[in-house]
């Protein structure tokens, strides 16, 4: 669920598509559009420093912590509905029904989601989107993309954004002025959650662009495969018995790869620092 106004969504998607079509190959096969991506990273960072970070800092300083928690819970509850849909689309019936139960419980007894009763009841929270659903069914991620305002993404995840937009319940909130207020509040709330992490990133990373890119790609792969290793794909050198032949000798082909990389950073919506 992304809290960017509709008019900016078209701009971001258009520029993202332009990056794909430009085909400016770079030295990193995961990041062939690095020149474009670095320019967008710099643009996002400027927007963050000028607008988002100051607003998030004031938000954290002024609002009581219980109010911030309530806002975070409210929009997190709306996100559970779309997570349920994607879990079910991925064939994860148990996780999908757990998300349905979370949304039902928090929307009723949790005062429209302001209180997270579901977590206290032992129902874990999932964060699934349509990009993960496509990845679950074997759609490759494609090259890395840094979208203006939206932040870190891939070609696959960018193509999935229209479905994610339409799956956002807040998108249908009326009247429009309340929807816009909520959208802005959600963006600031998400950015406030990353104030400490972004400060650490600024102090530690020699090349923040590479740090964000590599961390994002690792985390997305981990989320697609639920923290497990991607399935082994036999190469053309593998025979029918899974034995790889090297010259006249045979060596056993690996049955599985290394575990998915450990998450380096948290979720990276456009309003978050590690996306900028």
PEFEN-V541608 format. One record per helix or strand of 3 or more residues. SS is the DSSP state (helix for helix, strand for strand). FROM is the first residue (numbers start at 0). LEN is the number of residues. If there is no record, write none. Layout:
# PEFEN-V541608
ss;from;len
SS;FROM;LEN
SS;FROM;LEN
This chain:
# PEFEN-V541608
ss;from;len
helix;5;17
helix;33;29
helix;64;25
helix;92;16
helix;116;4
helix;129;7
strand;143;4
strand;150;4
helix;154;12
helix;168;4
helix;175;17
helix;194;10
helix;207;17
strand;242;4
strand;248;4
helix;272;3
